[in-house]
Amino acid sequence: MKRLRSILILALLLAACAACGNGGGSSPTEPEQQAILLGTVHESGKTTLIPGVAIEAQGGRTTTDAGGAFTLRGLRPAQTTVTLTKDGYRETKIGVNLVTGENRFSIAMSHAP
């Protein structure tokens, strides 16, 4: 009787462990941990926002809207370089440490000489 009880307890524990997935890692149904880069681009030394700035990070691309705002989704949480380009302005590269969730920045660009 004790042996049968032990076997039943062991079977229940194994079933519970199997239901947990791959031992604590993320399961396929959980959303992947992603970083979102968002913010505004303005003229250096001013509060003037700049529309039409191309922004690139980790192979993803976006452009600032009419109000100088941008959002770039689907990035990996990691140290990365963000590159900003627009005719009439110097190319700007900044290093950022992206974390899971929203990462807000206000980035300055200087006019090209």
Protein Blocks (a to p, Z undefined) as FASTA:
>chain_A
ZZmmmmmmmmmmmmmmmmnonooiacfkbccdddddddddddehiabdcehiacdeehia
cdddfkopacdehiacdddddddddehiacddddddddehjddddddddddZZ
